[in-house]
Amino acid sequence: MKPLQINEDISLAATLPASFYRNPATFDLVKEKIFARSWIWVEDATVLNEDQNVYPFTFLEGVLNEPLVFTRDKSDQVHCLSNVCTHRGKVIIETPSKSRLLTCGYHGRCFDLEGQFKRMPEFKETKNFPTAADHLTAIPFKKWLGMLFVSLDPKVDLEEMVRPIMERLSFLPLDEMTFDASTSKDYYVDANWALYCDNYLEGFHIPFVHPALNDALEFENYDYEISPYCNLQLGIGKADEPCFDIPEGHPDFGQRVYAYYYWLFPNLMLNFYPWGLSLNIVLPTAHNKTVIKFRSYLFPNNTMSPNENRLDDTEMEDEAVVESVQLGIQSRYYQQGRFSPTMEKGVHHFHRLVAEFMNT
């Protein structure tokens, strides 16, 4: 694959080539170059609780397929470990449970909740055993906003990536949000994951694709801000729409902010509304198939609730246009496009980051 070149000057730049979205071989590179080196949302931290301190999962199922397990030890410390036995490679933990040890069901090898080898039947005569290779590998993970993130080989620290979000929204009770399962759901899109991100990262299409959302926003005041690994679309609401109570001295004081639409590289959308957070996780399952996980988090003492109808309608409208683009980029007559310097700053930022990760 040729190096990707996205000019830093948006007025001169061209988009990612169509081959990036449609070529399975390119997607194989994306798996390792982007997803293995990025912080990926896994679950809400409440999956570790009083009833279960061991939570197995497949990291990016269908893409990286890495068996991992979260554990919480007796000191209440959380660990993320390889869930593959260092004896013969069997997956150790199959289902969430409450356990004192991680015991392989194949030959009985045991590990503690920190991943350290403890014992193994019939190995007394094995020489030079155990060694460091017999422990379970510890995997980088972070807890942020009550959510668990994992990276197999992080290129950038998560705290550095999210700092602009935390600074801008410091007036909100972000650490007190609670997960709302009743308004959380999954959507399935027949399109490349990056096309979904492209669509999210610009408000250019709102008047053409989202009539209800367009009625709620003052589109002429829609704005964009770019940070190193995240970007913001600032949605200003009309007079009859709910908005944030922004304190004096804040950069947005005096504005009717309807939503802070944040995107975090490569695949996370954090839509902050006055009622809480609508989290959208974009997870590829193939080069042309994607699952979008919508997860809702509510602010404490919140008197509003997610506008499920509007969120669902917007999602259906987005899916329709993204799937149409997926069909269009198969054309022999389309290679790549250009950017609107005023309306597609976020897409340009995304493509620049994709090129950075893919070329290194």
ABEGO torsion letter per residue (X at the ends): XBBBBBBABAAABBBBBAAAAABAAAAAAAAAAAAAABBBBABBAAABBAABABBBBBBGBGAAGBBBBBBBBAAGBBBBBBABBAAAGBBABABBBBBABBBBAAAGBBBBAAGBBABBBGAAABBGOBBAAABBBBBBBBBBGGBBBBBABBABBAAAAAAAAAAAAAABBAAABBBBAAABBBBBBBBBAAAAAAAAABAAAAAAABAAAAAABBAAABBBBBBAABBBBBBBBBAABBBBBBBBGBAABGBBBABBBBBBOAABBBBBBAAEBBBBBBBBABAABBBBBBBBBBBBGBABBBBAAAAAAAAAAAAAAAAAAAAAAABAABABBBBBAAAAAAAAAAAAAAAAAAAX
